[in-house]
Amino acid sequence: MRIAMLTNNYKPYVGGVPVSIEHLAAALRELGHTVYVFAPSYPNQEEEPYVIRYPSFPMQIAGAPVPNVLTGLLRKLIKMLRIDVLHVHHPALVGNVADILRRQLGIPVVFTYHTRYEEYLYYVKPLKVLERCTGVIDRYLRWYCGRCDMILAPTPEIKEHLLYEKDVTVPIEILPTGLPEESFVPDRKEAARIREQYCGGTDYLFCTTARLAKEKNLDFLFDSLQKIKTTMEIHKKKFRYLIIGEGLEKKHLEEKCCSLGLEQEVVFVGAVANRQMKNYLAASDLFLFSSK
């Protein structure tokens, strides 16, 4: 098949959707399919085969530039490339373009419902009133899903959310975000070095990898760490916690860390290359994650 994936964000932007697209496209190509990724332009992007860039506006949402999707240009490219399926990764912007192309060209649309989009409303400041009108978002998402030929859910929980909370009636299949095999084979020497670097003099090493954003519920995690610290002090134990990633909430989380007295326990590592992530995980005793 000839597949076009349409996305509002992609590498070098760091996030779950770009990683999911990259891994899925590679796996589909290994099966013999031709996969094109249509993605926004970024100042520091690297040119890749089968990745077609469209312009971006200077404004940003959630730290990512907003794509300037030119329907006419996309339609011309989709026809020229003889695309069989449009695989959309966002329900707005490129999602709306895919709906237009579906009607104009008769190409089926598959939509991966990556997350609970109502959790992201606070990013759209001019529409802040919508934070109190989630019914509007529910109706839009139900409408958009109904325009698609199939929905892909990354987890059984998201499928149930679509069926019983969003009342989606089109076919839904579960397709987890995969990882390449090498992700499960850490470099033990590098993992030992990381543990020695960060865990020296303490008993346990914990870590989280995430965009530092409100929807990741990291305030709750930091409050939990303070309780863990109090409990461990009773037993004369210590821990170190690595938070891996960047994002708009970093300054707030650094301030919260200080207010909770966690300066000695918490280390803001920053962004880490995907190929290194397995080594940080292997170095740690526990992976902590609090996203709803």
C-alpha positions as CSV (number, residue, x, y, z in Angstrom):
1,M,0.0,0.0,0.0
2,R,0.9,3.6,-0.4
3,I,0.3,5.4,2.9
4,A,0.4,9.1,3.8
5,M,0.8,10.0,7.5
6,L,-0.4,13.6,8.3
7,T,0.8,15.2,11.5
8,N,0.8,18.6,13.3
9,N,4.2,17.9,14.8
10,Y,7.3,15.7,14.0
11,K,11.0,15.5,14.7
12,P,13.0,17.4,15.9
13,Y,10.0,18.3,18.2
14,V,10.2,15.9,21.1
15,G,7.0,14.2,22.0
16,G,5.2,10.9,21.9
17,V,3.4,11.4,18.6
18,P,6.6,12.0,16.5
19,V,8.1,8.8,18.1
20,S,5.0,6.8,17.4
21,I,4.9,8.0,13.8
22,E,8.6,7.3,13.2
23,H,8.4,3.7,14.6
24,L,5.1,2.9,12.9
25,A,6.4,4.2,9.5
26,A,9.6,2.1,9.8
27,A,7.7,-1.0,10.7
28,L,5.2,-0.6,7.8
29,R,8.1,-0.1,5.4
30,E,9.7,-3.3,6.6
31,L,6.4,-5.0,5.7
32,G,6.8,-3.7,2.1
33,H,4.5,-0.6,2.2
34,T,5.5,2.8,1.0
35,V,5.0,5.4,3.8
36,Y,5.2,9.2,3.4
37,V,5.2,11.5,6.4
38,F,3.7,14.9,5.8
39,A,5.0,17.2,8.7
40,P,5.6,20.8,9.6
41,S,8.9,22.6,8.9
42,Y,11.3,23.4,11.8
43,P,14.4,25.6,11.8
44,N,16.7,22.8,12.9
45,Q,15.1,19.9,11.0
46,E,17.1,17.2,9.2
47,E,16.1,16.1,5.7
48,E,14.8,12.5,5.6
49,P,13.7,10.4,2.7
50,Y,9.9,10.1,2.5
51,V,9.3,13.0,4.8
52,I,7.6,15.9,3.1
53,R,7.5,19.2,5.0
54,Y,4.9,22.0,4.7
55,P,5.4,25.5,6.1
56,S,4.8,26.5,9.7
57,F,3.4,29.7,11.3
58,P,5.7,31.4,13.9
59,M,3.1,30.9,16.6
60,Q,3.3,27.8,18.8
61,I,1.0,25.5,20.7
62,A,2.4,23.3,23.5
63,G,5.9,24.3,22.3
64,A,5.4,23.2,18.8
65,P,5.0,25.5,15.7
66,V,1.5,25.5,14.1
67,P,1.5,24.0,10.6
68,N,0.4,26.1,7.7
69,V,-1.4,23.4,5.8
70,L,-2.0,24.3,2.2
71,T,-4.9,22.1,1.0
72,G,-4.2,22.7,-2.7
73,L,-0.5,21.7,-2.4
74,L,-1.3,18.6,-0.3
75,R,-4.0,17.5,-2.7
76,K,-1.6,17.8,-5.7
77,L,1.0,15.8,-3.9
78,I,-1.4,13.1,-2.6
79,K,-2.7,12.6,-6.2
80,M,0.8,12.6,-7.7
81,L,2.0,10.0,-5.1
82,R,-1.1,7.8,-5.7
83,I,-1.8,7.5,-2.0
84,D,-4.2,4.6,-1.0
85,V,-4.8,5.6,2.7
86,L,-4.5,8.8,4.7
87,H,-3.4,8.1,8.3
88,V,-4.1,11.2,10.4
89,H,-2.5,11.7,13.9
90,H,-4.4,14.8,15.0
91,P,-8.2,15.7,14.8
92,A,-7.7,19.3,13.9
93,L,-5.6,21.2,11.2
94,V,-4.1,18.2,9.3
95,G,-7.2,16.3,10.4
96,N,-9.5,18.8,8.8
97,V,-7.4,18.7,5.6
98,A,-7.6,14.9,5.5
99,D,-11.4,15.1,5.8
100,I,-11.4,17.5,2.7
101,L,-9.2,15.2,0.8
102,R,-11.3,12.2,1.7
103,R,-14.3,13.9,0.2
104,Q,-12.5,15.3,-2.9
105,L,-10.4,12.3,-3.8
106,G,-12.3,9.4,-2.2
107,I,-9.3,8.2,-0.2
108,P,-10.1,6.4,3.1
109,V,-9.0,8.1,6.4
110,V,-7.6,6.3,9.4
111,F,-7.2,8.3,12.6
112,T,-5.0,7.4,15.6
113,Y,-6.6,8.8,18.7
114,H,-3.3,9.3,20.6
115,T,-4.6,10.9,23.8
116,R,-7.4,12.6,25.7
117,Y,-7.5,15.9,23.8
118,E,-9.7,17.7,26.4
119,E,-6.7,17.7,28.7
120,Y,-4.9,20.1,26.3
121,L,-7.4,22.9,26.2
122,Y,-5.4,25.3,28.3
123,Y,-2.8,25.6,25.5
124,V,-5.4,27.4,23.3
125,K,-5.5,30.7,25.2
126,P,-8.0,32.6,22.9
127,L,-10.4,29.7,23.5
128,K,-9.8,29.5,27.3
129,V,-13.6,29.6,27.8
130,L,-13.7,26.1,26.3
131,E,-12.0,24.8,29.4
132,R,-15.4,25.1,31.0
133,C,-17.2,23.8,27.9
134,T,-15.8,20.3,27.4
135,G,-19.1,19.3,25.8
136,V,-18.1,21.4,22.8
137,I,-14.9,19.4,22.5
138,D,-16.7,16.1,23.0
139,R,-19.1,16.9,20.2
140,Y,-16.3,17.9,17.9
141,L,-14.3,14.8,18.6
142,R,-17.4,12.6,18.1
143,W,-18.1,14.4,14.9
144,Y,-14.5,14.1,13.6
145,C,-14.3,10.4,14.5
146,G,-17.5,9.8,12.6
147,R,-15.9,11.3,9.5
148,C,-13.1,8.7,9.5
149,D,-13.2,5.1,8.2
150,M,-11.4,3.6,11.1
151,I,-10.0,4.7,14.5
152,L,-6.8,3.3,16.0
153,A,-6.5,3.4,19.8
154,P,-3.1,2.9,21.5
155,T,-4.6,1.2,24.5
156,P,-7.8,-0.7,25.5
157,E,-8.6,2.1,27.9
158,I,-8.6,4.7,25.0
159,K,-10.9,2.4,23.0
160,E,-13.3,2.1,25.9
161,H,-13.1,5.9,26.4
162,L,-14.1,6.3,22.7
163,L,-16.9,3.7,22.8
164,Y,-18.5,4.6,26.1
165,E,-17.6,8.3,26.8
166,K,-17.4,9.7,23.2
167,D,-20.0,7.3,21.7
168,V,-17.9,6.7,18.6
169,T,-19.6,4.2,16.2
170,V,-17.0,3.7,13.5
171,P,-14.7,0.6,13.8
172,I,-12.0,1.0,16.4
173,E,-8.9,-1.2,16.5
174,I,-6.2,-1.3,19.2
175,L,-2.7,-0.6,17.9
176,P,-0.1,0.1,20.7
177,T,2.9,2.3,20.0
178,G,5.7,-0.1,19.4
179,L,9.4,0.0,20.1
180,P,12.3,-1.4,18.1
181,E,13.9,-4.6,19.5
182,E,17.1,-2.7,20.4
183,S,15.1,-0.6,22.9
184,F,15.0,-3.7,25.2
185,V,18.7,-4.4,25.2
186,P,20.5,-1.7,27.3
187,D,24.2,-1.1,27.4
188,R,24.9,-2.4,30.9
189,K,28.2,-0.5,31.2
190,E,26.5,2.8,30.3
191,A,23.6,2.0,32.6
192,A,26.1,1.4,35.5
193,R,27.9,4.7,34.7
194,I,24.6,6.6,34.8
195,R,23.6,5.0,38.1
196,E,27.0,5.8,39.6
197,Q,26.7,9.4,38.3
198,Y,23.3,10.1,39.8
199,C,22.8,7.5,42.5
200,G,26.1,7.7,44.4
201,G,25.6,7.8,48.1
202,T,21.8,7.0,47.9
203,D,19.9,3.8,48.1
204,Y,17.5,4.1,45.2
205,L,17.3,5.7,41.8
206,F,13.9,6.6,40.2
207,C,13.2,8.2,36.9
208,T,10.4,9.7,34.7
209,T,10.6,10.6,31.0
210,A,8.0,13.0,29.8
211,R,7.3,16.4,28.3
212,L,7.2,18.8,31.2
213,A,3.6,19.8,30.6
214,K,0.5,20.2,32.7
215,E,-1.3,17.2,31.2
216,K,1.5,14.9,32.5
217,N,0.2,15.5,36.1
218,L,3.8,16.1,37.4
219,D,2.6,18.2,40.3
220,F,1.0,15.2,41.8
221,L,4.2,13.2,41.3
222,F,6.3,15.8,43.1
223,D,3.8,15.8,46.0
224,S,4.1,12.0,46.1
225,L,7.9,12.3,46.2
226,Q,7.8,14.5,49.2
227,K,5.7,11.8,51.0
228,I,8.2,9.1,49.9
229,K,11.1,11.2,51.3
230,T,9.4,11.6,54.7
231,T,8.8,7.8,54.9
232,M,12.3,6.9,53.8
233,E,13.9,9.3,56.3
234,I,12.2,7.2,59.1
235,H,14.1,4.1,57.8
236,K,17.3,6.1,57.1
237,K,17.0,5.6,53.3
238,K,17.7,8.0,50.5
239,F,16.7,8.3,46.9
240,R,17.5,10.3,43.8
241,Y,14.9,11.0,41.1
242,L,15.7,11.8,37.5
243,I,13.1,13.7,35.5
244,I,14.1,13.4,31.8
245,G,12.6,15.8,29.3
246,E,11.9,19.5,28.5
247,G,8.8,21.6,28.4
248,L,6.9,24.7,29.3
249,E,6.4,23.6,33.0
250,K,10.1,23.3,33.8
251,K,10.4,26.5,35.7
252,H,7.3,25.9,37.7
253,L,8.5,22.3,38.6
254,E,11.9,23.6,39.6
255,E,10.2,26.1,41.9
256,K,7.9,23.4,43.3
257,C,10.9,21.2,43.9
258,C,12.4,23.9,46.1
259,S,9.2,24.6,47.9
260,L,8.9,20.9,48.8
261,G,12.5,20.6,50.0
262,L,13.4,18.1,47.2
263,E,16.5,20.0,45.8
264,Q,18.8,17.1,46.9
265,E,16.6,14.4,45.5
266,V,15.4,15.7,42.2
267,V,17.7,16.1,39.1
268,F,16.3,17.8,36.0
269,V,18.3,15.9,33.3
270,G,16.8,17.6,30.3
271,A,16.3,16.0,26.9
272,V,17.9,12.6,26.3
273,A,18.3,10.9,22.9
274,N,15.9,8.0,22.4
275,R,18.8,5.6,21.8
276,Q,20.0,6.4,25.4
277,M,16.7,6.1,27.1
278,K,17.0,2.4,27.6
279,N,20.2,2.9,29.6
280,Y,18.6,5.5,32.0
281,L,15.7,3.1,32.5
282,A,18.1,0.1,33.1
283,A,20.0,2.3,35.7
284,S,16.9,3.0,37.7
285,D,15.0,1.0,40.3
286,L,11.6,2.4,39.4
287,F,10.0,4.2,36.5
288,L,7.4,6.7,37.8
289,F,4.6,8.1,35.7
290,S,1.5,10.0,36.8
291,S,-0.2,11.1,33.5
292,K,-3.9,10.5,33.6
